[in-house]
Amino acid sequence: MAGTLELQRPVEESRSQTENLEKNLAERVLIEQAKRLLAAQHGVPVEVAMAWLRQQVRDEQCTVVEVVRGIVEARTGTRG
């Protein structure tokens, strides 16, 4: 029984790490998508679009994911 529990803990930790990495990757993809959408819509480089996103986060006092999710949903008509 103790052997099973010893093996189960690393498996659970690995699963948790995998879920965390997948969440972070999905958020990163969303950020990149929002940057491209803003850059294309306003005809600016992606660096300028990212600076705008950072300013929005500061102004709205929320996370970058909240800001970019709203942008992507508004522009694409999808909900994440």
Phi, psi and omega in degrees: 000314180297324179297321179295317179294323179296325178281328183291323182300310179297327179294316179295320178296319178296318179297317179296318178297319179297315179298320179296316179297318179296319178297314180297320178295316179298320178293320180296319178298318179297318178298314179298319179297316180296318178300315180295318179299312180296316181300315181293317183295323185255000178063040180238161175295156180298333178296321178292319178298319179293322177298320178297317179299315179300319179295320178300318179299315179295315182296318184270353181050055178220186181273158178298325180295321178297318180294311184290328177298317178297320180295311183295317179298318180294322184278330185252348182074018179250159175242130182265000000 
